[in-house]
Amino acid sequence: MTSAKRPTSAFVLAAGKGERMRPLTSVIPKPLVRLGGKPLIDHVFDRLKAAGIKRAVVNVHYLADELEKHLAHRQAPKIVISDERKQLLDTGGGVLHALPKLGNGPFVIHNSDSVWIEGLGSNLDRLLDAWDEKTMDSLMLVAPLAASIGYEGLGDFQMDPMGRLTRQSGSKMAPFVFAGVSIAHARLFDGAPEGPFSLNKLWNKAIDKERLYGLRLEGIWMHVGTPQALAEAESALKQPLTTSSD
């Protein structure tokens, strides 16, 4: 499942209020919280740059001036701001608002609090290489529950041998959790509502069409959503890679 159309642009979700990360986010936006000596959002941009992403659209809302000031020093990828100061649009609404800046082709969607310790090679490179717009409306990086830090749920998805995803349901745990990174085609947003809405609404439609796929993350995924999860991630960065996703 490899496409010649490898995405070179990205949308980075950075507008949220980071309420679960308080008190750290009382004075700085969550993307500027430091992990391993540098802001979370710089971990994202460094990975995007290494994978050949040339242009990143970033949405801003909470403490937007502070975030824009930080982003002004970034050389690569090229940063374009999507302003949500007037209204926070949630994940789906934020991407839809920025679509004119992203174009009609496929693009990466990356949460600013999703980081990982690489296992075998670059997970983002593998995701970009696996994109196939003929069969997919969205391709997600999904992490095994056993190789995740900072996630406390029952899992998000089941994955069949072809990589197609379906939702976790009931009380049974699902083996995979969304790792905060995906590739989307602009057609995923056809018929999307105006205003704030979650990307989950569009992913559910893609599941119904059997066009939502997943790629297994190799390494350790870290969802840095709370001060406790941040401390766990800091500790993991100092340890050798011992957790296997096999």
C-alpha positions as CSV (number, residue, x, y, z in Angstrom):
1,M,0.0,0.0,0.0
2,T,2.4,2.7,-1.2
3,S,1.5,5.8,-3.1
4,A,3.6,8.0,-5.2
5,K,1.8,10.9,-3.6
6,R,3.7,11.2,-0.4
7,P,2.3,14.2,1.7
8,T,4.6,17.2,2.2
9,S,2.3,19.4,4.3
10,A,0.9,19.0,7.8
11,F,-1.7,20.5,10.2
12,V,-0.6,20.7,13.8
13,L,-3.3,20.9,16.5
14,A,-2.0,23.5,19.0
15,A,-5.1,25.6,20.0
16,G,-6.4,23.7,23.0
17,K,-6.5,25.2,26.5
18,G,-4.5,22.3,28.1
19,E,-6.7,22.3,31.2
20,R,-5.6,18.8,32.3
21,M,-2.0,20.0,32.2
22,R,-2.6,22.8,34.8
23,P,-0.9,24.4,36.7
24,L,1.8,24.3,34.0
25,T,-0.6,25.8,31.4
26,S,-1.7,28.7,33.6
27,V,1.0,30.9,32.1
28,I,2.1,29.1,28.9
29,P,0.2,27.2,26.2
30,K,0.4,23.4,26.4
31,P,2.5,23.1,23.2
32,L,5.3,25.1,24.9
33,V,5.4,22.8,27.9
34,R,8.9,21.2,27.9
35,L,9.8,17.6,27.6
36,G,13.4,16.5,27.5
37,G,14.5,20.1,27.5
38,K,12.5,21.4,24.6
39,P,8.8,22.4,24.0
40,L,6.4,19.6,23.0
41,I,5.7,21.3,19.7
42,D,9.3,21.4,18.8
43,H,9.5,17.6,19.1
44,V,6.6,17.6,16.6
45,F,8.3,20.0,14.2
46,D,11.7,18.3,14.4
47,R,10.0,15.0,13.4
48,L,8.0,16.5,10.6
49,K,11.2,18.2,9.2
50,A,13.1,14.9,9.3
51,A,10.3,13.2,7.4
52,G,10.4,15.8,4.6
53,I,7.3,17.9,5.6
54,K,7.9,21.3,4.0
55,R,4.9,23.3,5.3
56,A,3.0,23.1,8.6
57,V,-0.3,24.9,9.3
58,V,-0.7,25.5,13.1
59,N,-4.0,26.5,14.7
60,V,-3.8,28.9,17.7
61,H,-6.3,30.0,20.3
62,Y,-5.3,29.8,24.0
63,L,-2.3,32.2,24.7
64,A,-2.0,32.5,21.0
65,D,0.5,35.4,21.1
66,E,2.9,33.4,23.2
67,L,2.8,30.5,20.8
68,E,3.1,32.7,17.7
69,K,6.1,34.4,19.2
70,H,7.8,31.0,19.7
71,L,6.9,29.8,16.2
72,A,8.4,32.9,14.6
73,H,11.9,31.6,15.2
74,R,11.2,28.3,13.4
75,Q,12.9,27.9,10.0
76,A,11.7,24.5,8.9
77,P,9.1,23.4,8.2
78,K,7.6,26.7,7.0
79,I,4.9,27.7,9.5
80,V,1.5,29.1,8.5
81,I,-0.9,30.2,11.3
82,S,-4.6,29.3,11.3
83,D,-6.2,31.8,13.7
84,E,-8.9,30.5,16.0
85,R,-8.8,33.3,18.6
86,K,-12.5,34.2,18.0
87,Q,-13.7,30.6,18.4
88,L,-12.1,27.3,19.4
89,L,-13.2,24.9,16.7
90,D,-12.2,21.4,18.1
91,T,-10.2,19.0,16.1
92,G,-12.4,18.6,13.0
93,G,-13.5,22.1,12.9
94,G,-9.9,23.3,13.2
95,V,-8.8,21.3,10.2
96,L,-11.8,22.3,8.1
97,H,-11.1,26.0,8.9
98,A,-7.5,25.5,7.7
99,L,-8.3,23.5,4.5
100,P,-7.8,26.5,2.2
101,K,-4.2,26.7,3.5
102,L,-3.6,22.9,3.1
103,G,-4.8,22.4,-0.5
104,N,-6.6,19.5,-2.1
105,G,-4.1,16.7,-1.6
106,P,-3.3,14.5,1.4
107,F,-1.7,16.0,4.6
108,V,-0.5,14.9,8.0
109,I,-2.6,15.8,11.1
110,H,-0.4,15.8,14.2
111,N,-1.4,16.5,17.9
112,S,1.1,18.8,19.6
113,D,1.2,16.5,22.7
114,S,1.9,13.3,21.0
115,V,5.5,12.1,21.1
116,W,7.2,8.8,21.0
117,I,10.5,6.9,21.4
118,E,11.4,5.4,18.0
119,G,11.7,1.7,17.7
120,L,12.7,0.4,14.2
121,G,13.4,3.5,12.0
122,S,11.1,6.5,11.7
123,N,7.4,5.8,12.4
124,L,6.4,9.0,10.5
125,D,8.4,7.9,7.5
126,R,6.7,4.6,7.5
127,L,3.3,6.3,7.8
128,L,4.0,8.6,4.9
129,D,5.2,5.7,2.7
130,A,2.2,3.6,3.6
131,W,-0.3,6.2,2.4
132,D,-2.5,5.0,-0.5
133,E,-5.2,7.6,-1.5
134,K,-6.9,5.1,-3.7
135,T,-8.1,3.0,-0.8
136,M,-7.8,5.4,2.2
137,D,-9.5,8.5,3.3
138,S,-7.4,8.5,6.5
139,L,-4.4,6.5,7.7
140,M,-3.7,6.5,11.5
141,L,-0.6,5.8,13.5
142,V,-1.8,3.4,16.2
143,A,0.2,2.3,19.2
144,P,-0.2,-1.0,21.1
145,L,-1.6,-0.5,24.6
146,A,1.4,-2.4,26.0
147,A,3.8,0.2,24.5
148,S,2.0,3.4,25.6
149,I,2.6,5.9,28.4
150,G,0.1,8.4,29.7
151,Y,-3.0,6.6,28.2
152,E,-5.6,5.3,30.7
153,G,-8.5,4.1,28.4
154,L,-9.7,0.8,27.1
155,G,-8.0,1.3,23.7
156,D,-9.5,2.8,20.6
157,F,-9.4,0.4,17.7
158,Q,-9.3,-3.1,16.4
159,M,-7.3,-3.7,13.2
160,D,-7.8,-6.4,10.6
161,P,-5.0,-8.1,8.6
162,M,-5.4,-5.5,5.8
163,G,-4.9,-2.6,8.3
164,R,-8.6,-1.5,8.3
165,L,-9.7,-0.1,11.6
166,T,-12.9,-0.5,13.6
167,R,-13.9,1.0,16.9
168,Q,-13.5,-0.5,20.3
169,S,-16.9,-1.3,21.7
170,G,-18.3,-2.4,25.1
171,S,-16.1,-3.2,28.1
172,K,-13.5,-5.3,26.2
173,M,-10.2,-3.7,25.7
174,A,-9.0,-2.9,22.2
175,P,-5.4,-3.6,21.3
176,F,-4.6,-0.3,19.7
177,V,-4.8,3.4,20.7
178,F,-4.6,6.4,18.3
179,A,-1.1,7.8,18.6
180,G,-2.1,11.4,17.7
181,V,-0.9,11.3,14.1
182,S,-2.7,10.6,10.9
183,I,-2.8,11.3,7.2
184,A,-6.0,12.6,5.7
185,H,-7.2,13.4,2.2
186,A,-9.3,16.6,1.8
187,R,-12.2,14.5,0.7
188,L,-12.5,13.2,4.3
189,F,-14.1,16.6,5.0
190,D,-16.7,16.5,2.3
191,G,-20.1,17.3,3.9
192,A,-18.5,18.2,7.2
193,P,-20.5,20.6,9.5
194,E,-19.6,24.2,10.1
195,G,-18.3,25.3,13.5
196,P,-16.7,23.1,16.2
197,F,-16.8,19.3,15.8
198,S,-14.5,16.4,16.5
199,L,-12.5,14.5,13.9
200,N,-14.1,11.4,15.4
201,K,-17.3,12.2,13.4
202,L,-15.3,12.0,10.1
203,W,-13.3,8.9,11.2
204,N,-16.6,7.1,11.9
205,K,-17.8,7.8,8.4
206,A,-14.5,6.5,7.0
207,I,-15.0,3.3,9.1
208,D,-18.4,2.8,7.6
209,K,-16.9,3.1,4.1
210,E,-14.0,0.8,5.1
211,R,-11.5,3.6,4.3
212,L,-10.0,4.2,7.7
213,Y,-6.7,2.4,8.0
214,G,-4.0,2.0,10.7
215,L,-0.2,1.5,10.9
216,R,1.3,0.0,14.0
217,L,3.8,2.2,15.9
218,E,7.2,0.7,16.6
219,G,8.6,1.9,19.9
220,I,7.0,3.6,22.9
221,W,4.2,6.1,22.4
222,M,3.8,8.9,25.0
223,H,0.5,10.8,25.4
224,V,1.7,13.9,27.4
225,G,-1.6,15.2,28.6
226,T,-1.1,15.7,32.4
227,P,1.7,16.7,34.7
228,Q,1.9,13.0,35.8
229,A,2.1,11.8,32.2
230,L,4.8,14.4,31.6
231,A,6.9,13.1,34.5
232,E,6.5,9.5,33.2
233,A,7.6,10.6,29.8
234,E,10.6,12.4,31.2
235,S,11.6,9.2,33.0
236,A,11.1,7.1,29.8
237,L,13.4,9.4,27.8
238,K,16.2,8.7,30.3
239,Q,15.8,4.9,30.0
240,P,17.0,2.5,27.3
241,L,14.2,1.3,24.9
242,T,13.1,-1.9,26.7
243,T,9.4,-2.0,26.0
244,S,8.6,-4.2,22.9
245,S,5.5,-3.8,20.8
246,D,5.8,-7.5,19.7
